[in-house]
Amino acid sequence: MKRETILVLDFGGQYTQLIARRIRELNVYSEIVDHSITPKEILARNAKGIIFSGGPHSVYDKGAFLSDPALLDIQVPILGICYGMQVITHQLAGEVLGAERREYGPATIELEKDPLFRDLGSQMDVWMNHADRIEKLPSGFRSIAGTSNSPIAAMRNKSGSIYGLQFHPEVVHTPRGKEILRNFVFEVCGCTADWTPASFIEETEVMIREKVKKGKILCALSGGVDSTVMAFLLKRGAGEALAPVFIDNGLLRWNEGEQVYNRLRAAGLDVRYYDASDFFLSKLEGVENPEEKRKAIGRAFVEIFERIASETPGLHYLAQGTLYPDVIESGGYRGTAQVIKTHHNLIDMIRTMKLELIEPFREIFKDEVRRIGAELGITQEILHRQPFPGPGLAVRCLGPVTKERLDLLRKADAVVKEEIVTAGLYRKIWQSFAVLLPIRSVGIMGDNRTYSNVVALRAVNSQDGMTADWARIPYDVLASISSRIVNEIPGINRVVYDITSKPPGTIEWE
């Protein structure tokens, strides 16, 4: 039986991923797709409902993103949000114009009784973010909510199969917005809440049992949450056909290779250790551009995987812990997406390998992986390990990647972790680490002038890695970290703290 799905059509809106997350929080599977998707493709995906996202354009702009008009004729409920509502209006011969008074921020709307607003009362606080508004409804539609500035803040057609909202129900600034999405998903679309960790595990186990009939699975382990949970998940279906391998690429943190290997063995995985540190460093020699670093590391991994495959009879698959945010940032799920940064496990070369790819978490967020891991009985120590990038310290060592610079960074990063753990903050912060900058600064130690390296501290809080806010670490903890790094690590004389959120910055510096 095909899984029930709510498809989110992306028109380039900044909250698109948030819409998909909100639907999944209702235990209903949702997936982001390009706005150009066809009715045939939608029906093939067993879509129970469609959501048109917001977007940066005006529908009357030249080159504005629009959907296939035929989508509005298929028998699948549709909800348009902000720009998505305007797309529906425009394509059904309604009228969208620039508003005399734009609306950005909080507003209070008056609601009419409707299944979409079930149990929400007659008024609601919402978050507006638009410069255009609906001036004339499409034929067969009526307004079901409004403000003094936007008389048509929500609309629906006569049959109740197509809705539009001028505001954003997916953001926290619309306090009861999730209830609107719940009403759309269950009251309008008739979904059942069957998207759970247990159901995902069951589906994946069935899929893996079928696949291993062709051959063994090479399981690439980093020791992080994603790959570890993936290994335990695949083991349920593959059994002895699973071949876990841990590759030490020389870009790990202090003593991390040995720690990871021992932890995975203790957890019951028969892991093979492969030391490729010299090989990876040779591939990074002279490479400073962030994108080139990531691609070089990705290519090096592919070469190692192919080498292992040639030495291991019966291997047919490569399993890796690619996450949905990896795919999104690499521009891999929609034609209109920009590449923010190429994740090492998504380079083109990996698609040309002889090994067939298995990526069970390709459409899964980090917090969902942790829920799946908990369902599998994996220890909290593993599940709540802070994320660590696949390219390792190479993307935290800005400029040349050499063993000497990596060792400096390793020492500084070890201090950060020790102090964060000692302060009881490790489980309260999504990610905390040190970054070695490609600059030096003048300092003074004793009576001597120094001209040494600068380290940046980075600590953020997030739910899924798609957005993040910088962590407000207590000053005394920051002071202790800075003092220890400067005093204990020769070659570093300055420590700075990064207070940039995501967006506009990314979590990693490269």
SULFEN-V231495 format. One record per residue. N is the residue number from 1. RES is the residue in one letter. PSI is psi in whole degrees, 0 to 359 (NA if undefined). D_LAST is the distance of its C-alpha to the last C-alpha in whole Angstrom. Layout:
n: [N N]
res: [RES RES]
psi: [PSI PSI]
d_last: [D_LAST D_LAST]
This chain:
n: [1 2 3 4 5 6 7 8 9 10 11 12 13 14 15 16 17 18 19 20 21 22 23 24 25 26 27 28 29 30 31 32 33 34 35 36 37 38 39 40 41 42 43 44 45 46 47 48 49 50 51 52 53 54 55 56 57 58 59 60 61 62 63 64 65 66 67 68 69 70 71 72 73 74 75 76 77 78 79 80 81 82 83 84 85 86 87 88 89 90 91 92 93 94 95 96 97 98 99 100 101 102 103 104 105 106 107 108 109 110 111 112 113 114 115 116 117 118 119 120 121 122 123 124 125 126 127 128 129 130 131 132 133 134 135 136 137 138 139 140 141 142 143 144 145 146 147 148 149 150 151 152 153 154 155 156 157 158 159 160 161 162 163 164 165 166 167 168 169 170 171 172 173 174 175 176 177 178 179 180 181 182 183 184 185 186 187 188 189 190 191 192 193 194 195 196 197 198 199 200 201 202 203 204 205 206 207 208 209 210 211 212 213 214 215 216 217 218 219 220 221 222 223 224 225 226 227 228 229 230 231 232 233 234 235 236 237 238 239 240 241 242 243 244 245 246 247 248 249 250 251 252 253 254 255 256 257 258 259 260 261 262 263 264 265 266 267 268 269 270 271 272 273 274 275 276 277 278 279 280 281 282 283 284 285 286 287 288 289 290 291 292 293 294 295 296 297 298 299 300 301 302 303 304 305 306 307 308 309 310 311 312 313 314 315 316 317 318 319 320 321 322 323 324 325 326 327 328 329 330 331 332 333 334 335 336 337 338 339 340 341 342 343 344 345 346 347 348 349 350 351 352 353 354 355 356 357 358 359 360 361 362 363 364 365 366 367 368 369 370 371 372 373 374 375 376 377 378 379 380 381 382 383 384 385 386 387 388 389 390 391 392 393 394 395 396 397 398 399 400 401 402 403 404 405 406 407 408 409 410 411 412 413 414 415 416 417 418 419 420 421 422 423 424 425 426 427 428 429 430 431 432 433 434 435 436 437 438 439 440 441 442 443 444 445 446 447 448 449 450 451 452 453 454 455 456 457 458 459 460 461 462 463 464 465 466 467 468 469 470 471 472 473 474 475 476 477 478 479 480 481 482 483 484 485 486 487 488 489 490 491 492 493 494 495 496 497 498 499 500 501 502 503 504 505 506 507 508 509 510]
res: [M K R E T I L V L D F G G Q Y T Q L I A R R I R E L N V Y S E I V D H S I T P K E I L A R N A K G I I F S G G P H S V Y D K G A F L S D P A L L D I Q V P I L G I C Y G M Q V I T H Q L A G E V L G A E R R E Y G P A T I E L E K D P L F R D L G S Q M D V W M N H A D R I E K L P S G F R S I A G T S N S P I A A M R N K S G S I Y G L Q F H P E V V H T P R G K E I L R N F V F E V C G C T A D W T P A S F I E E T E V M I R E K V K K G K I L C A L S G G V D S T V M A F L L K R G A G E A L A P V F I D N G L L R W N E G E Q V Y N R L R A A G L D V R Y Y D A S D F F L S K L E G V E N P E E K R K A I G R A F V E I F E R I A S E T P G L H Y L A Q G T L Y P D V I E S G G Y R G T A Q V I K T H H N L I D M I R T M K L E L I E P F R E I F K D E V R R I G A E L G I T Q E I L H R Q P F P G P G L A V R C L G P V T K E R L D L L R K A D A V V K E E I V T A G L Y R K I W Q S F A V L L P I R S V G I M G D N R T Y S N V V A L R A V N S Q D G M T A D W A R I P Y D V L A S I S S R I V N E I P G I N R V V Y D I T S K P P G T I E W E]
psi: [132 144 136 137 138 120 133 112 124 119 18 14 150 345 11 311 328 324 312 320 317 321 317 329 343 8 34 131 135 154 141 133 163 148 345 6 147 159 322 318 322 314 327 338 7 42 126 344 160 137 125 123 175 181 163 351 172 143 339 2 149 129 8 143 128 159 173 119 335 342 331 356 350 157 58 126 145 139 120 132 120 250 326 323 321 326 314 312 312 318 347 23 23 189 127 127 161 133 143 324 114 157 112 115 198 147 159 127 153 129 143 163 130 150 330 334 24 130 21 357 201 348 155 138 131 172 118 152 65 153 346 163 164 119 328 125 150 159 134 1 157 156 138 5 152 164 174 329 334 85 335 78 348 149 164 156 174 320 349 25 343 125 159 142 130 340 178 105 346 344 155 341 350 90 325 22 326 331 326 315 322 316 321 313 317 317 317 314 340 32 160 147 76 9 95 162 319 318 323 317 315 315 315 320 317 317 318 320 325 320 319 356 336 332 184 163 121 115 111 114 135 346 352 178 310 307 328 314 319 317 315 324 313 328 329 322 332 332 233 349 359 129 87 138 135 118 118 107 7 6 22 171 181 120 19 325 310 319 315 312 312 322 319 320 318 332 356 11 129 79 138 131 133 111 110 26 315 322 313 317 326 325 338 358 123 2 121 334 129 316 320 325 309 318 321 319 318 316 322 319 317 316 320 317 316 325 315 319 322 338 354 106 142 0 133 334 156 123 131 154 47 132 164 315 327 314 316 312 336 3 28 6 355 149 336 0 141 150 114 310 137 118 139 333 9 19 155 324 330 338 349 5 157 331 137 137 141 120 80 339 17 333 32 142 162 315 331 324 318 322 321 319 319 321 329 352 18 143 151 329 320 315 328 21 135 145 146 131 145 319 0 213 353 327 6 358 86 137 209 140 103 162 322 315 323 321 320 312 319 316 316 319 325 322 316 311 315 316 323 318 313 324 359 26 353 316 348 347 135 314 135 134 174 150 129 119 154 37 160 157 158 138 182 129 119 234 13 144 138 154 90 183 156 134 137 138 140 125 129 159 138 168 322 3 349 322 158 152 144 141 135 77 135 144 323 328 316 318 319 318 311 314 316 317 312 322 330 344 100 136 353 127 6 140 130 160 127 118 41 131 171 120 168 340 166 168 306 154 336 NA]
d_last: [42 39 37 37 34 33 31 29 29 26 27 23 24 21 23 24 22 24 27 26 26 29 31 30 30 34 34 34 32 30 27 25 27 27 29 31 32 36 39 39 36 36 39 38 35 38 37 39 37 35 33 32 29 28 27 26 29 33 35 37 34 34 32 31 30 33 34 37 40 42 40 42 45 44 45 42 41 39 37 35 33 33 32 33 37 37 36 39 41 41 41 44 46 45 44 41 41 39 40 42 40 37 36 32 32 35 38 41 43 46 46 49 50 48 47 43 44 46 47 45 48 48 46 42 39 36 33 33 31 33 34 37 39 42 45 47 47 47 50 51 48 49 47 47 45 45 44 46 43 43 46 44 41 42 44 45 47 51 50 47 45 42 41 39 37 36 35 32 33 29 28 29 31 34 35 37 35 34 38 38 36 38 41 39 38 41 44 43 42 44 41 41 39 38 34 34 32 36 36 32 33 37 35 33 36 38 35 34 38 39 36 37 40 38 37 35 31 28 26 23 22 19 21 19 21 20 22 24 26 26 28 30 31 31 33 36 36 36 37 38 36 33 31 28 26 24 22 21 18 18 14 16 17 20 23 21 22 26 26 24 27 30 29 28 32 33 32 34 32 33 30 30 28 26 25 22 20 22 21 18 17 20 17 14 17 16 13 10 9 5 8 10 9 9 12 14 13 15 17 18 19 21 23 23 25 27 28 29 31 33 34 35 37 37 34 33 30 26 25 21 20 18 18 19 15 14 16 16 12 13 16 19 21 23 23 22 19 16 13 10 8 10 11 12 15 16 16 19 21 21 23 26 26 30 29 29 26 27 24 26 23 22 23 23 21 20 23 25 24 25 28 29 28 31 33 33 34 31 31 29 27 25 25 24 21 18 15 13 10 12 10 11 10 9 5 7 9 7 10 13 13 16 18 19 16 15 18 18 15 17 20 18 16 20 21 19 20 24 24 23 25 28 28 28 25 23 24 24 20 18 15 15 13 13 10 11 11 12 15 19 21 25 27 30 31 35 36 34 31 27 25 22 18 16 15 13 14 13 15 15 18 18 21 19 15 15 16 16 17 17 19 22 23 26 26 28 26 23 26 26 23 22 26 25 22 24 27 26 24 25 22 21 23 20 19 17 16 14 16 14 15 13 14 13 10 8 9 6 4 0]
